[in-house]
Amino acid sequence: MLGKTIVEGLRLTNVKLEPCMYQILTLVGKSERIQVITKHEVVIQVNHIIPIDYTMVHAKVVVT
């Protein structure tokens, strides 16, 4: 789940996003409406500071 600011920072344009009509329950117990979801998986590199010890995550993400 990404916020609007992060989506803008990742340069995910409207071409890469599609509407989504679902609601999700967050870890803090709030219900949020999903605005859009990515059409394709987004690749996120975790621990990019140490190049030999990192993890790549491929996931479709939603924007709240």
PDB file of N, H, CA, C and O in Angstrom:
ATOM      1  N   MET A   1       0.840  -1.155   0.000  1.00  0.00           N
ATOM      2  CA  MET A   1       0.000   0.000   0.000  1.00  0.00           C
ATOM      3  C   MET A   1       0.899   1.236   0.000  1.00  0.00           C
ATOM      4  O   MET A   1       1.790   1.368   0.839  1.00  0.00           O
ATOM      5  N   LEU A   2       0.659   2.117  -0.931  1.00  0.00           N
ATOM      6  H   LEU A   2      -0.065   2.009  -1.613  1.00  0.00           H
ATOM      7  CA  LEU A   2       1.446   3.337  -1.039  1.00  0.00           C
ATOM      8  C   LEU A   2       0.542   4.553  -0.902  1.00  0.00           C
ATOM      9  O   LEU A   2      -0.632   4.520  -1.273  1.00  0.00           O
ATOM     10  N   GLY A   3       1.096   5.602  -0.375  1.00  0.00           N
ATOM     11  H   GLY A   3       2.049   5.629  -0.074  1.00  0.00           H
ATOM     12  CA  GLY A   3       0.387   6.866  -0.318  1.00  0.00           C
ATOM     13  C   GLY A   3       0.611   7.662  -1.589  1.00  0.00           C
ATOM     14  O   GLY A   3       1.486   7.334  -2.391  1.00  0.00           O
ATOM     15  N   LYS A   4      -0.171   8.695  -1.768  1.00  0.00           N
ATOM     16  H   LYS A   4      -0.881   8.962  -1.116  1.00  0.00           H
ATOM     17  CA  LYS A   4      -0.114   9.524  -2.976  1.00  0.00           C
ATOM     18  C   LYS A   4       1.265  10.145  -3.187  1.00  0.00           C
ATOM     19  O   LYS A   4       1.731  10.222  -4.324  1.00  0.00           O
ATOM     20  N   THR A   5       1.927  10.590  -2.117  1.00  0.00           N
ATOM     21  H   THR A   5       1.548  10.527  -1.194  1.00  0.00           H
ATOM     22  CA  THR A   5       3.240  11.223  -2.225  1.00  0.00           C
ATOM     23  C   THR A   5       4.279  10.250  -2.763  1.00  0.00           C
ATOM     24  O   THR A   5       5.081  10.614  -3.623  1.00  0.00           O
ATOM     25  N   ILE A   6       4.273   9.028  -2.271  1.00  0.00           N
ATOM     26  H   ILE A   6       3.621   8.733  -1.573  1.00  0.00           H
ATOM     27  CA  ILE A   6       5.238   8.029  -2.742  1.00  0.00           C
ATOM     28  C   ILE A   6       4.981   7.668  -4.200  1.00  0.00           C
ATOM     29  O   ILE A   6       5.926   7.484  -4.966  1.00  0.00           O
ATOM     30  N   VAL A   7       3.717   7.566  -4.589  1.00  0.00           N
ATOM     31  H   VAL A   7       2.949   7.716  -3.966  1.00  0.00           H
ATOM     32  CA  VAL A   7       3.378   7.260  -5.983  1.00  0.00           C
ATOM     33  C   VAL A   7       3.929   8.341  -6.904  1.00  0.00           C
ATOM     34  O   VAL A   7       4.468   8.036  -7.968  1.00  0.00           O
ATOM     35  N   GLU A   8       3.796   9.599  -6.503  1.00  0.00           N
ATOM     36  H   GLU A   8       3.358   9.847  -5.639  1.00  0.00           H
ATOM     37  CA  GLU A   8       4.339  10.693  -7.311  1.00  0.00           C
ATOM     38  C   GLU A   8       5.861  10.617  -7.358  1.00  0.00           C
ATOM     39  O   GLU A   8       6.458  10.878  -8.402  1.00  0.00           O
ATOM     40  N   GLY A   9       6.502  10.261  -6.234  1.00  0.00           N
ATOM     41  H   GLY A   9       6.016  10.050  -5.385  1.00  0.00           H
ATOM     42  CA  GLY A   9       7.952  10.132  -6.190  1.00  0.00           C
ATOM     43  C   GLY A   9       8.464   8.997  -7.063  1.00  0.00           C
ATOM     44  O   GLY A   9       9.553   9.093  -7.630  1.00  0.00           O
ATOM     45  N   LEU A  10       7.687   7.916  -7.178  1.00  0.00           N
ATOM     46  H   LEU A  10       6.803   7.838  -6.718  1.00  0.00           H
ATOM     47  CA  LEU A  10       8.071   6.788  -8.037  1.00  0.00           C
ATOM     48  C   LEU A  10       7.710   7.026  -9.503  1.00  0.00           C
ATOM     49  O   LEU A  10       8.015   6.209 -10.372  1.00  0.00           O
ATOM     50  N   ARG A  11       7.061   8.152  -9.759  1.00  0.00           N
ATOM     51  H   ARG A  11       6.814   8.815  -9.053  1.00  0.00           H
ATOM     52  CA  ARG A  11       6.639   8.536 -11.124  1.00  0.00           C
ATOM     53  C   ARG A  11       5.695   7.497 -11.742  1.00  0.00           C
ATOM     54  O   ARG A  11       5.802   7.176 -12.926  1.00  0.00           O
ATOM     55  N   LEU A  12       4.784   6.984 -10.936  1.00  0.00           N
ATOM     56  H   LEU A  12       4.698   7.245  -9.975  1.00  0.00           H
ATOM     57  CA  LEU A  12       3.763   6.080 -11.453  1.00  0.00           C
ATOM     58  C   LEU A  12       2.653   6.939 -12.041  1.00  0.00           C
ATOM     59  O   LEU A  12       1.867   7.534 -11.304  1.00  0.00           O
ATOM     60  N   THR A  13       2.586   7.003 -13.346  1.00  0.00           N
ATOM     61  H   THR A  13       3.224   6.519 -13.946  1.00  0.00           H
ATOM     62  CA  THR A  13       1.618   7.867 -14.010  1.00  0.00           C
ATOM     63  C   THR A  13       0.272   7.163 -14.131  1.00  0.00           C
ATOM     64  O   THR A  13       0.157   5.974 -13.837  1.00  0.00           O
ATOM     65  N   ASN A  14      -0.729   7.895 -14.558  1.00  0.00           N
ATOM     66  H   ASN A  14      -0.635   8.862 -14.797  1.00  0.00           H
ATOM     67  CA  ASN A  14      -2.069   7.323 -14.740  1.00  0.00           C
ATOM     68  C   ASN A  14      -2.080   6.191 -15.759  1.00  0.00           C
ATOM     69  O   ASN A  14      -2.963   5.335 -15.717  1.00  0.00           O
ATOM     70  N   VAL A  15      -1.118   6.172 -16.670  1.00  0.00           N
ATOM     71  H   VAL A  15      -0.400   6.868 -16.704  1.00  0.00           H
ATOM     72  CA  VAL A  15      -1.033   5.108 -17.659  1.00  0.00           C
ATOM     73  C   VAL A  15      -0.711   3.786 -16.962  1.00  0.00           C
ATOM     74  O   VAL A  15      -1.146   2.731 -17.424  1.00  0.00           O
ATOM     75  N   LYS A  16       0.036   3.821 -15.870  1.00  0.00           N
ATOM     76  H   LYS A  16       0.389   4.678 -15.494  1.00  0.00           H
ATOM     77  CA  LYS A  16       0.453   2.629 -15.155  1.00  0.00           C
ATOM     78  C   LYS A  16      -0.519   2.216 -14.051  1.00  0.00           C
ATOM     79  O   LYS A  16      -0.334   1.181 -13.411  1.00  0.00           O
ATOM     80  N   LEU A  17      -1.553   3.025 -13.830  1.00  0.00           N
ATOM     81  H   LEU A  17      -1.703   3.866 -14.350  1.00  0.00           H
ATOM     82  CA  LEU A  17      -2.501   2.770 -12.751  1.00  0.00           C
ATOM     83  C   LEU A  17      -3.896   2.550 -13.312  1.00  0.00           C
ATOM     84  O   LEU A  17      -4.245   3.085 -14.364  1.00  0.00           O
ATOM     85  N   GLU A  18      -4.689   1.757 -12.602  1.00  0.00           N
ATOM     86  H   GLU A  18      -4.406   1.321 -11.748  1.00  0.00           H
ATOM     87  CA  GLU A  18      -6.077   1.565 -13.004  1.00  0.00           C
ATOM     88  C   GLU A  18      -6.974   1.669 -11.767  1.00  0.00           C
ATOM     89  O   GLU A  18      -6.536   1.380 -10.653  1.00  0.00           O
ATOM     90  N   PRO A  19      -8.219   2.077 -11.964  1.00  0.00           N
ATOM     91  CA  PRO A  19      -9.130   2.244 -10.826  1.00  0.00           C
ATOM     92  C   PRO A  19      -9.341   0.929 -10.080  1.00  0.00           C
ATOM     93  O   PRO A  19      -9.265  -0.152 -10.663  1.00  0.00           O
ATOM     94  N   CYS A  20      -9.605   1.042  -8.793  1.00  0.00           N
ATOM     95  H   CYS A  20      -9.666   1.921  -8.319  1.00  0.00           H
ATOM     96  CA  CYS A  20      -9.844  -0.127  -7.951  1.00  0.00           C
ATOM     97  C   CYS A  20     -10.949   0.234  -6.970  1.00  0.00           C
ATOM     98  O   CYS A  20     -10.895   1.294  -6.348  1.00  0.00           O
ATOM     99  N   MET A  21     -11.949  -0.628  -6.820  1.00  0.00           N
ATOM    100  H   MET A  21     -11.992  -1.490  -7.325  1.00  0.00           H
ATOM    101  CA  MET A  21     -13.111  -0.283  -6.004  1.00  0.00           C
ATOM    102  C   MET A  21     -13.136  -1.015  -4.658  1.00  0.00           C
ATOM    103  O   MET A  21     -14.197  -1.087  -4.037  1.00  0.00           O
ATOM    104  N   TYR A  22     -12.032  -1.550  -4.192  1.00  0.00           N
ATOM    105  H   TYR A  22     -11.171  -1.491  -4.696  1.00  0.00           H
ATOM    106  CA  TYR A  22     -12.017  -2.319  -2.956  1.00  0.00           C
ATOM    107  C   TYR A  22     -11.666  -1.455  -1.753  1.00  0.00           C
ATOM    108  O   TYR A  22     -11.127  -0.357  -1.892  1.00  0.00           O
ATOM    109  N   GLN A  23     -11.979  -1.968  -0.583  1.00  0.00           N
ATOM    110  H   GLN A  23     -12.417  -2.860  -0.471  1.00  0.00           H
ATOM    111  CA  GLN A  23     -11.556  -1.359   0.665  1.00  0.00           C
ATOM    112  C   GLN A  23     -10.647  -2.352   1.371  1.00  0.00           C
ATOM    113  O   GLN A  23     -10.828  -3.563   1.248  1.00  0.00           O
ATOM    114  N   ILE A  24      -9.667  -1.836   2.114  1.00  0.00           N
ATOM    115  H   ILE A  24      -9.520  -0.852   2.214  1.00  0.00           H
ATOM    116  CA  ILE A  24      -8.766  -2.709   2.857  1.00  0.00           C
ATOM    117  C   ILE A  24      -8.806  -2.346   4.331  1.00  0.00           C
ATOM    118  O   ILE A  24      -9.154  -1.224   4.698  1.00  0.00           O
ATOM    119  N   LEU A  25      -8.450  -3.298   5.164  1.00  0.00           N
ATOM    120  H   LEU A  25      -8.167  -4.210   4.866  1.00  0.00           H
ATOM    121  CA  LEU A  25      -8.335  -3.066   6.590  1.00  0.00           C
ATOM    122  C   LEU A  25      -6.849  -2.966   6.899  1.00  0.00           C
ATOM    123  O   LEU A  25      -6.094  -3.902   6.635  1.00  0.00           O
ATOM    124  N   THR A  26      -6.422  -1.831   7.459  1.00  0.00           N
ATOM    125  H   THR A  26      -7.034  -1.071   7.673  1.00  0.00           H
ATOM    126  CA  THR A  26      -5.004  -1.605   7.732  1.00  0.00           C
ATOM    127  C   THR A  26      -4.599  -2.270   9.045  1.00  0.00           C
ATOM    128  O   THR A  26      -5.447  -2.733   9.808  1.00  0.00           O
ATOM    129  N   LEU A  27      -3.298  -2.310   9.294  1.00  0.00           N
ATOM    130  H   LEU A  27      -2.609  -1.933   8.675  1.00  0.00           H
ATOM    131  CA  LEU A  27      -2.783  -2.909  10.523  1.00  0.00           C
ATOM    132  C   LEU A  27      -3.242  -2.183  11.781  1.00  0.00           C
ATOM    133  O   LEU A  27      -3.329  -2.781  12.854  1.00  0.00           O
ATOM    134  N   VAL A  28      -3.531  -0.909  11.647  1.00  0.00           N
ATOM    135  H   VAL A  28      -3.461  -0.424  10.775  1.00  0.00           H
ATOM    136  CA  VAL A  28      -3.980  -0.144  12.810  1.00  0.00           C
ATOM    137  C   VAL A  28      -5.498  -0.206  12.979  1.00  0.00           C
ATOM    138  O   VAL A  28      -6.058   0.499  13.818  1.00  0.00           O
ATOM    139  N   GLY A  29      -6.160  -1.040  12.191  1.00  0.00           N
ATOM    140  H   GLY A  29      -5.705  -1.613  11.509  1.00  0.00           H
ATOM    141  CA  GLY A  29      -7.591  -1.264  12.350  1.00  0.00           C
ATOM    142  C   GLY A  29      -8.505  -0.307  11.622  1.00  0.00           C
ATOM    143  O   GLY A  29      -9.717  -0.326  11.836  1.00  0.00           O
ATOM    144  N   LYS A  30      -7.944   0.537  10.759  1.00  0.00           N
ATOM    145  H   LYS A  30      -6.959   0.552  10.585  1.00  0.00           H
ATOM    146  CA  LYS A  30      -8.768   1.469   9.992  1.00  0.00           C
ATOM    147  C   LYS A  30      -9.130   0.844   8.648  1.00  0.00           C
ATOM    148  O   LYS A  30      -8.376   0.036   8.106  1.00  0.00           O
ATOM    149  N   SER A  31     -10.261   1.217   8.131  1.00  0.00           N
ATOM    150  H   SER A  31     -10.873   1.873   8.572  1.00  0.00           H
ATOM    151  CA  SER A  31     -10.683   0.780   6.808  1.00  0.00           C
ATOM    152  C   SER A  31     -10.416   1.918   5.827  1.00  0.00           C
ATOM    153  O   SER A  31     -10.824   3.055   6.065  1.00  0.00           O
ATOM    154  N   GLU A  32      -9.736   1.617   4.736  1.00  0.00           N
ATOM    155  H   GLU A  32      -9.404   0.694   4.543  1.00  0.00           H
ATOM    156  CA  GLU A  32      -9.422   2.646   3.738  1.00  0.00           C
ATOM    157  C   GLU A  32      -9.879   2.196   2.365  1.00  0.00           C
ATOM    158  O   GLU A  32      -9.774   1.021   2.012  1.00  0.00           O
ATOM    159  N   ARG A  33     -10.387   3.146   1.596  1.00  0.00           N
ATOM    160  H   ARG A  33     -10.473   4.100   1.882  1.00  0.00           H
ATOM    161  CA  ARG A  33     -10.793   2.876   0.226  1.00  0.00           C
ATOM    162  C   ARG A  33      -9.566   2.983  -0.673  1.00  0.00           C
ATOM    163  O   ARG A  33      -8.798   3.942  -0.592  1.00  0.00           O
ATOM    164  N   ILE A  34      -9.400   1.997  -1.517  1.00  0.00           N
ATOM    165  H   ILE A  34     -10.023   1.218  -1.584  1.00  0.00           H
ATOM    166  CA  ILE A  34      -8.289   2.011  -2.467  1.00  0.00           C
ATOM    167  C   ILE A  34      -8.693   2.836  -3.679  1.00  0.00           C
ATOM    168  O   ILE A  34      -9.755   2.609  -4.258  1.00  0.00           O
ATOM    169  N   GLN A  35      -7.858   3.788  -4.064  1.00  0.00           N
ATOM    170  H   GLN A  35      -6.996   3.972  -3.593  1.00  0.00           H
ATOM    171  CA  GLN A  35      -8.161   4.629  -5.221  1.00  0.00           C
ATOM    172  C   GLN A  35      -7.754   3.944  -6.516  1.00  0.00           C
ATOM    173  O   GLN A  35      -8.550   3.846  -7.449  1.00  0.00           O
ATOM    174  N   VAL A  36      -6.517   3.470  -6.572  1.00  0.00           N
ATOM    175  H   VAL A  36      -5.870   3.549  -5.813  1.00  0.00           H
ATOM    176  CA  VAL A  36      -6.023   2.823  -7.785  1.00  0.00           C
ATOM    177  C   VAL A  36      -5.075   1.688  -7.420  1.00  0.00           C
ATOM    178  O   VAL A  36      -4.581   1.611  -6.295  1.00  0.00           O
ATOM    179  N   ILE A  37      -4.830   0.811  -8.387  1.00  0.00           N
ATOM    180  H   ILE A  37      -5.231   0.873  -9.300  1.00  0.00           H
ATOM    181  CA  ILE A  37      -3.875  -0.286  -8.242  1.00  0.00           C
ATOM    182  C   ILE A  37      -2.979  -0.274  -9.482  1.00  0.00           C
ATOM    183  O   ILE A  37      -3.418   0.127 -10.559  1.00  0.00           O
ATOM    184  N   THR A  38      -1.739  -0.709  -9.335  1.00  0.00           N
ATOM    185  H   THR A  38      -1.383  -1.036  -8.459  1.00  0.00           H
ATOM    186  CA  THR A  38      -0.835  -0.729 -10.487  1.00  0.00           C
ATOM    187  C   THR A  38      -1.266  -1.819 -11.467  1.00  0.00           C
ATOM    188  O   THR A  38      -1.706  -2.892 -11.054  1.00  0.00           O
ATOM    189  N   LYS A  39      -1.139  -1.543 -12.752  1.00  0.00           N
ATOM    190  H   LYS A  39      -0.781  -0.672 -13.087  1.00  0.00           H
ATOM    191  CA  LYS A  39      -1.489  -2.532 -13.781  1.00  0.00           C
ATOM    192  C   LYS A  39      -0.486  -3.675 -13.794  1.00  0.00           C
ATOM    193  O   LYS A  39      -0.851  -4.822 -14.048  1.00  0.00           O
ATOM    194  N   HIS A  40       0.757  -3.369 -13.525  1.00  0.00           N
ATOM    195  H   HIS A  40       1.053  -2.437 -13.318  1.00  0.00           H
ATOM    196  CA  HIS A  40       1.829  -4.366 -13.540  1.00  0.00           C
ATOM    197  C   HIS A  40       2.554  -4.342 -12.202  1.00  0.00           C
ATOM    198  O   HIS A  40       2.393  -3.407 -11.417  1.00  0.00           O
ATOM    199  N   GLU A  41       3.337  -5.353 -11.950  1.00  0.00           N
ATOM    200  H   GLU A  41       3.468  -6.112 -12.588  1.00  0.00           H
ATOM    201  CA  GLU A  41       4.100  -5.410 -10.709  1.00  0.00           C
ATOM    202  C   GLU A  41       5.134  -4.294 -10.656  1.00  0.00           C
ATOM    203  O   GLU A  41       5.698  -3.900 -11.677  1.00  0.00           O
ATOM    204  N   VAL A  42       5.371  -3.794  -9.458  1.00  0.00           N
ATOM    205  H   VAL A  42       4.913  -4.114  -8.628  1.00  0.00           H
ATOM    206  CA  VAL A  42       6.397  -2.803  -9.204  1.00  0.00           C
ATOM    207  C   VAL A  42       7.554  -3.522  -8.528  1.00  0.00           C
ATOM    208  O   VAL A  42       7.339  -4.315  -7.611  1.00  0.00           O
ATOM    209  N   VAL A  43       8.778  -3.255  -8.970  1.00  0.00           N
ATOM    210  H   VAL A  43       8.953  -2.611  -9.715  1.00  0.00           H
ATOM    211  CA  VAL A  43       9.952  -3.882  -8.369  1.00  0.00           C
ATOM    212  C   VAL A  43      10.518  -2.940  -7.318  1.00  0.00           C
ATOM    213  O   VAL A  43      10.844  -1.788  -7.606  1.00  0.00           O
ATOM    214  N   ILE A  44      10.629  -3.445  -6.097  1.00  0.00           N
ATOM    215  H   ILE A  44      10.364  -4.380  -5.863  1.00  0.00           H
ATOM    216  CA  ILE A  44      11.154  -2.654  -4.996  1.00  0.00           C
ATOM    217  C   ILE A  44      12.411  -3.340  -4.483  1.00  0.00           C
ATOM    218  O   ILE A  44      12.382  -4.522  -4.141  1.00  0.00           O
ATOM    219  N   GLN A  45      13.508  -2.606  -4.429  1.00  0.00           N
ATOM    220  H   GLN A  45      13.532  -1.645  -4.707  1.00  0.00           H
ATOM    221  CA  GLN A  45      14.764  -3.150  -3.932  1.00  0.00           C
ATOM    222  C   GLN A  45      14.927  -2.754  -2.467  1.00  0.00           C
ATOM    223  O   GLN A  45      14.933  -1.570  -2.130  1.00  0.00           O
ATOM    224  N   VAL A  46      15.059  -3.754  -1.608  1.00  0.00           N
ATOM    225  H   VAL A  46      15.054  -4.716  -1.882  1.00  0.00           H
ATOM    226  CA  VAL A  46      15.206  -3.527  -0.177  1.00  0.00           C
ATOM    227  C   VAL A  46      16.676  -3.642   0.189  1.00  0.00           C
ATOM    228  O   VAL A  46      17.358  -4.553  -0.281  1.00  0.00           O
ATOM    229  N   ASN A  47      17.172  -2.741   1.015  1.00  0.00           N
ATOM    230  H   ASN A  47      16.618  -2.001   1.397  1.00  0.00           H
ATOM    231  CA  ASN A  47      18.569  -2.685   1.455  1.00  0.00           C
ATOM    232  C   ASN A  47      19.503  -2.412   0.272  1.00  0.00           C
ATOM    233  O   ASN A  47      20.439  -3.172   0.023  1.00  0.00           O
ATOM    234  N   HIS A  48      19.242  -1.331  -0.445  1.00  0.00           N
ATOM    235  H   HIS A  48      18.482  -0.714  -0.242  1.00  0.00           H
ATOM    236  CA  HIS A  48      20.056  -0.978  -1.611  1.00  0.00           C
ATOM    237  C   HIS A  48      21.414  -0.385  -1.224  1.00  0.00           C
ATOM    238  O   HIS A  48      22.257  -0.164  -2.094  1.00  0.00           O
ATOM    239  N   ILE A  49      21.634  -0.129   0.051  1.00  0.00           N
ATOM    240  H   ILE A  49      20.949  -0.308   0.757  1.00  0.00           H
ATOM    241  CA  ILE A  49      22.895   0.472   0.489  1.00  0.00           C
ATOM    242  C   ILE A  49      24.041  -0.529   0.372  1.00  0.00           C
ATOM    243  O   ILE A  49      25.155  -0.157   0.003  1.00  0.00           O
ATOM    244  N   ILE A  50      23.776  -1.792   0.684  1.00  0.00           N
ATOM    245  H   ILE A  50      22.872  -2.095   0.984  1.00  0.00           H
ATOM    246  CA  ILE A  50      24.791  -2.845   0.565  1.00  0.00           C
ATOM    247  C   ILE A  50      24.446  -3.676  -0.673  1.00  0.00           C
ATOM    248  O   ILE A  50      23.571  -4.539  -0.598  1.00  0.00           O
ATOM    249  N   PRO A  51      25.107  -3.441  -1.805  1.00  0.00           N
ATOM    250  CA  PRO A  51      24.716  -4.063  -3.080  1.00  0.00           C
ATOM    251  C   PRO A  51      24.720  -5.600  -3.084  1.00  0.00           C
ATOM    252  O   PRO A  51      23.964  -6.205  -3.844  1.00  0.00           O
ATOM    253  N   ILE A  52      25.544  -6.235  -2.265  1.00  0.00           N
ATOM    254  H   ILE A  52      26.158  -5.744  -1.648  1.00  0.00           H
ATOM    255  CA  ILE A  52      25.572  -7.699  -2.292  1.00  0.00           C
ATOM    256  C   ILE A  52      24.572  -8.335  -1.330  1.00  0.00           C
ATOM    257  O   ILE A  52      24.417  -9.557  -1.322  1.00  0.00           O
ATOM    258  N   ASP A  53      23.899  -7.536  -0.529  1.00  0.00           N
ATOM    259  H   ASP A  53      24.024  -6.543  -0.535  1.00  0.00           H
ATOM    260  CA  ASP A  53      22.944  -8.053   0.446  1.00  0.00           C
ATOM    261  C   ASP A  53      21.617  -7.305   0.312  1.00  0.00           C
ATOM    262  O   ASP A  53      21.266  -6.493   1.168  1.00  0.00           O
ATOM    263  N   TYR A  54      20.889  -7.582  -0.761  1.00  0.00           N
ATOM    264  H   TYR A  54      21.174  -8.241  -1.456  1.00  0.00           H
ATOM    265  CA  TYR A  54      19.614  -6.900  -0.958  1.00  0.00           C
ATOM    266  C   TYR A  54      18.552  -7.900  -1.411  1.00  0.00           C
ATOM    267  O   TYR A  54      18.870  -9.023  -1.803  1.00  0.00           O
ATOM    268  N   THR A  55      17.314  -7.487  -1.355  1.00  0.00           N
ATOM    269  H   THR A  55      17.056  -6.575  -1.036  1.00  0.00           H
ATOM    270  CA  THR A  55      16.183  -8.311  -1.753  1.00  0.00           C
ATOM    271  C   THR A  55      15.347  -7.527  -2.753  1.00  0.00           C
ATOM    272  O   THR A  55      15.119  -6.329  -2.582  1.00  0.00           O
ATOM    273  N   MET A  56      14.893  -8.212  -3.799  1.00  0.00           N
ATOM    274  H   MET A  56      15.078  -9.184  -3.938  1.00  0.00           H
ATOM    275  CA  MET A  56      13.995  -7.600  -4.774  1.00  0.00           C
ATOM    276  C   MET A  56      12.583  -8.124  -4.520  1.00  0.00           C
ATOM    277  O   MET A  56      12.373  -9.334  -4.439  1.00  0.00           O
ATOM    278  N   VAL A  57      11.624  -7.221  -4.395  1.00  0.00           N
ATOM    279  H   VAL A  57      11.795  -6.238  -4.460  1.00  0.00           H
ATOM    280  CA  VAL A  57      10.234  -7.591  -4.178  1.00  0.00           C
ATOM    281  C   VAL A  57       9.440  -7.154  -5.397  1.00  0.00           C
ATOM    282  O   VAL A  57       9.518  -6.000  -5.820  1.00  0.00           O
ATOM    283  N   HIS A  58       8.679  -8.078  -5.959  1.00  0.00           N
ATOM    284  H   HIS A  58       8.615  -9.015  -5.616  1.00  0.00           H
ATOM    285  CA  HIS A  58       7.802  -7.777  -7.094  1.00  0.00           C
ATOM    286  C   HIS A  58       6.368  -7.851  -6.595  1.00  0.00           C
ATOM    287  O   HIS A  58       5.935  -8.908  -6.136  1.00  0.00           O
ATOM    288  N   ALA A  59       5.619  -6.753  -6.672  1.00  0.00           N
ATOM    289  H   ALA A  59       5.970  -5.894  -7.044  1.00  0.00           H
ATOM    290  CA  ALA A  59       4.256  -6.757  -6.144  1.00  0.00           C
ATOM    291  C   ALA A  59       3.403  -5.719  -6.852  1.00  0.00           C
ATOM    292  O   ALA A  59       3.895  -4.671  -7.270  1.00  0.00           O
ATOM    293  N   LYS A  60       2.111  -6.026  -6.980  1.00  0.00           N
ATOM    294  H   LYS A  60       1.712  -6.877  -6.640  1.00  0.00           H
ATOM    295  CA  LYS A  60       1.163  -5.005  -7.401  1.00  0.00           C
ATOM    296  C   LYS A  60       0.856  -4.184  -6.163  1.00  0.00           C
ATOM    297  O   LYS A  60       0.653  -4.742  -5.085  1.00  0.00           O
ATOM    298  N   VAL A  61       0.821  -2.889  -6.300  1.00  0.00           N
ATOM    299  H   VAL A  61       0.986  -2.436  -7.176  1.00  0.00           H
ATOM    300  CA  VAL A  61       0.596  -2.027  -5.136  1.00  0.00           C
ATOM    301  C   VAL A  61      -0.689  -1.220  -5.319  1.00  0.00           C
ATOM    302  O   VAL A  61      -1.123  -0.938  -6.436  1.00  0.00           O
ATOM    303  N   VAL A  62      -1.266  -0.867  -4.199  1.00  0.00           N
ATOM    304  H   VAL A  62      -0.913  -1.096  -3.292  1.00  0.00           H
ATOM    305  CA  VAL A  62      -2.469  -0.050  -4.203  1.00  0.00           C
ATOM    306  C   VAL A  62      -2.160   1.315  -3.636  1.00  0.00           C
ATOM    307  O   VAL A  62      -1.244   1.472  -2.828  1.00  0.00           O
ATOM    308  N   VAL A  63      -2.925   2.300  -4.061  1.00  0.00           N
ATOM    309  H   VAL A  63      -3.669   2.172  -4.717  1.00  0.00           H
ATOM    310  CA  VAL A  63      -2.752   3.668  -3.605  1.00  0.00           C
ATOM    311  C   VAL A  63      -3.981   4.063  -2.807  1.00  0.00           C
ATOM    312  O   VAL A  63      -5.112   3.908  -3.267  1.00  0.00           O
ATOM    313  N   THR A  64      -3.747   4.576  -1.602  1.00  0.00           N
ATOM    314  H   THR A  64      -2.828   4.701  -1.228  1.00  0.00           H
ATOM    315  CA  THR A  64      -4.875   4.986  -0.766  1.00  0.00           C
ATOM    316  C   THR A  64      -4.931   6.490  -0.666  1.00  0.00           C
ATOM    317  O   THR A  64      -5.815   7.032  -0.002  1.00  0.00           O
TER     318      THR A  64
END
